[in-house]
Amino acid sequence: MTRMPQEATGKTGRPNPQRSKPERPRDRLGRPQPWDAPNTLELEDFDALTPERNHELAREHFNAGRFFPAHEAWETAWKQARDTGDAELFKGLSQLGAGYVHLLRGNAHGAVTLLRRAASRVGAYPAGHRGIDGPAIARSATTEADRVERGELRPGEEASVRPPRV
């Protein structure tokens, strides 16, 4: 008797009503906090929104310096846009947000890796696509990664980041 594999669920599967979302308290950089700590990070229900609305919210969050919510919104848009021409764009933008989160959390390696991955993906989209300038964002992300590698930008919560406008 052949068993059919079950459809993936959870974080690695496509968004669905059973998808688990962390409800643990988080700080402004998305770091999990003790269960009894106050939650200082409120996130929209990105799974309930369209990819277009998630992209809009992500841009608002990112341009306001709220990189973790931007990352989460773009990550959801990426999963919603699987099998479309925008999947790689949203994946790259999600990596851009995550790169800045890692930078502010003090993780130089993670920041450089994700900023470079973001630049590679987002830079493939022309200026004006989905309202962003892909090549300009890619140049900015690469510049920030270079600054970290040269020691000109020290990762941490007080880092003087120069994120692109998206």
Wavefront OBJ file of the C-alpha trace (Angstrom):
o trace
v 0.000 0.000 0.000
v 1.468 3.360 -1.062
v 1.129 6.260 1.320
v 0.693 9.746 -0.089
v 2.932 12.371 1.525
v 1.139 15.003 3.547
v 1.316 18.597 2.373
v 3.916 20.586 4.255
v 2.603 22.762 7.046
v 4.201 25.151 9.453
v 6.939 27.633 8.708
v 8.350 25.714 5.727
v 5.004 25.129 4.057
v 2.733 27.508 2.257
v 0.786 29.866 4.533
v -2.392 28.258 5.795
v -4.738 28.610 8.771
v -2.712 26.082 10.784
v 0.593 27.868 10.233
v 2.212 28.533 13.549
v 3.126 32.124 14.306
v 5.284 32.854 17.310
v 3.346 34.527 20.063
v 6.272 34.780 22.402
v 7.072 38.357 23.490
v 9.693 40.047 21.314
v 11.823 43.150 21.535
v 11.920 45.814 18.787
v 14.551 43.815 16.874
v 12.422 40.685 16.923
v 14.452 38.836 19.535
v 12.351 36.423 21.611
v 11.987 37.544 25.207
v 11.087 35.584 28.345
v 7.468 34.447 28.314
v 6.542 36.815 31.150
v 8.190 39.872 29.556
v 6.113 42.588 27.917
v 5.856 42.383 24.143
v 7.386 45.498 22.595
v 6.836 44.431 18.998
v 3.364 44.429 17.487
v 3.095 42.768 14.088
v 0.244 42.812 11.629
v -1.346 39.502 10.640
v 0.664 39.322 7.419
v -0.787 35.920 6.474
v -4.247 37.497 6.222
v -3.076 40.175 3.773
v -2.380 40.155 0.046
v 1.189 40.204 -1.270
v 0.570 43.760 -2.470
v -0.507 44.935 0.993
v 2.386 43.095 2.627
v 4.797 44.827 0.231
v 3.232 48.195 1.034
v 3.466 47.597 4.792
v 7.009 46.264 4.490
v 8.091 49.417 2.671
v 6.506 51.577 5.372
v 8.188 49.588 8.137
v 11.573 49.514 6.405
v 11.613 53.231 5.609
v 10.756 53.942 9.261
v 13.687 51.807 10.447
v 11.489 48.931 11.660
v 13.473 46.240 9.903
v 12.094 43.135 11.627
v 8.436 43.816 10.716
v 9.569 44.696 7.176
v 11.417 41.395 6.954
v 8.356 39.487 8.200
v 5.972 41.217 5.768
v 8.263 40.605 2.776
v 8.878 37.019 3.846
v 5.136 36.420 3.852
v 4.778 38.145 0.458
v 7.559 35.914 -0.870
v 5.750 32.774 0.267
v 2.473 34.083 -1.142
v 4.163 34.880 -4.476
v 5.787 31.480 -4.954
v 5.780 30.413 -8.570
v 5.480 34.041 -9.772
v 8.005 36.471 -11.211
v 8.039 38.470 -7.976
v 9.025 35.637 -5.640
v 12.754 36.393 -5.906
v 12.132 40.117 -5.430
v 10.208 39.561 -2.209
v 12.771 37.015 -1.038
v 15.557 39.537 -1.655
v 13.677 42.322 0.106
v 13.037 39.987 3.037
v 16.779 39.333 3.161
v 17.419 43.085 3.053
v 15.258 43.583 6.140
v 16.888 40.614 7.871
v 20.342 41.961 7.000
v 19.607 45.182 8.865
v 18.107 43.229 11.777
v 21.337 41.230 12.064
v 23.383 44.404 11.766
v 21.534 46.040 14.650
v 21.662 42.824 16.692
v 25.462 42.880 16.394
v 25.825 39.931 14.016
v 28.369 41.096 11.410
v 28.536 37.792 9.511
v 24.753 37.465 9.250
v 24.391 41.101 8.200
v 27.010 40.878 5.449
v 25.705 37.561 4.157
v 22.076 38.682 3.992
v 22.825 42.144 2.579
v 24.833 40.561 -0.236
v 22.125 37.976 -0.951
v 19.537 40.756 -0.982
v 21.641 42.820 -3.390
v 21.986 39.873 -5.742
v 18.251 39.218 -5.877
v 16.818 42.742 -5.728
v 19.380 44.132 -8.175
v 17.971 41.893 -10.901
v 14.716 43.916 -10.961
v 14.611 47.210 -12.894
v 13.959 50.601 -11.360
v 10.224 51.156 -11.007
v 9.263 47.507 -10.605
v 6.784 47.290 -7.715
v 7.640 50.914 -6.928
v 11.268 50.310 -5.998
v 14.655 50.937 -7.595
v 16.205 47.465 -7.525
v 19.685 48.464 -8.781
v 19.933 51.389 -6.330
v 18.840 49.215 -3.407
v 21.406 46.595 -4.451
v 24.202 49.199 -4.551
v 23.226 50.498 -1.112
v 23.072 47.010 0.428
v 26.473 46.167 -1.069
v 27.938 49.416 0.269
v 26.672 48.641 3.772
v 28.116 45.113 3.608
v 31.442 46.558 2.427
v 31.438 49.070 5.310
v 30.973 46.237 7.810
v 33.755 44.163 6.250
v 36.180 47.128 6.302
v 35.355 47.833 9.938
v 33.820 51.229 9.123
v 30.421 50.136 10.402
v 30.368 48.380 13.752
v 27.321 46.156 14.190
v 25.153 46.766 17.231
v 22.060 48.647 18.300
v 23.853 51.982 17.966
v 25.227 51.259 14.470
v 25.015 54.236 12.128
v 23.240 52.402 9.328
v 22.435 54.042 6.006
v 19.631 51.902 4.619
v 18.239 52.654 1.180
v 14.785 54.121 0.742
v 12.486 51.435 -0.650
l 1 2 3 4 5 6 7 8 9 10 11 12 13 14 15 16 17 18 19 20 21 22 23 24 25 26 27 28 29 30 31 32 33 34 35 36 37 38 39 40 41 42 43 44 45 46 47 48 49 50 51 52 53 54 55 56 57 58 59 60 61 62 63 64 65 66 67 68 69 70 71 72 73 74 75 76 77 78 79 80 81 82 83 84 85 86 87 88 89 90 91 92 93 94 95 96 97 98 99 100 101 102 103 104 105 106 107 108 109 110 111 112 113 114 115 116 117 118 119 120 121 122 123 124 125 126 127 128 129 130 131 132 133 134 135 136 137 138 139 140 141 142 143 144 145 146 147 148 149 150 151 152 153 154 155 156 157 158 159 160 161 162 163 164 165 166
